[in-house]
């Protein structure tokens, strides 16, 4: 079940995901909404997302 965005648990996961993987807060929230609160899944997808070239950088 996907957590409500204002839950303390979801906020803590988003903050931890941003700190540990380098994704933006918006990307972290998107992952929580899509995947729920499974930490291993969130980290896996965030690492993949962080490796993707940023739009508009030409890389």
BELUR-V861808 format. One record per residue. RES is the residue in one small letter. NEAR is the number of other ideal C-beta (glycine too) atoms within 8 Angstrom. Layout:
# BELUR-V861808
{{RES NEAR} {RES NEAR}}
This chain:
# BELUR-V861808
{{x 3} {x 6} {x 10} {x 5} {x 7} {x 5} {x 8} {x 5} {x 8} {x 13} {x 9} {x 8} {x 13} {x 12} {x 10} {x 8} {x 15} {x 12} {x 6} {x 8} {x 12} {x 5} {x 11} {x 6} {x 8} {x 6} {x 10} {x 17} {x 10} {x 8} {x 14} {x 16} {x 8} {x 7} {x 10} {x 9} {x 10} {x 7} {x 7} {x 6} {x 9} {x 15} {x 11} {x 8} {x 10} {x 15} {x 9} {x 8} {x 11} {x 9} {x 5} {x 6} {x 5} {x 6} {x 4} {x 4} {x 6} {x 3} {x 4}}
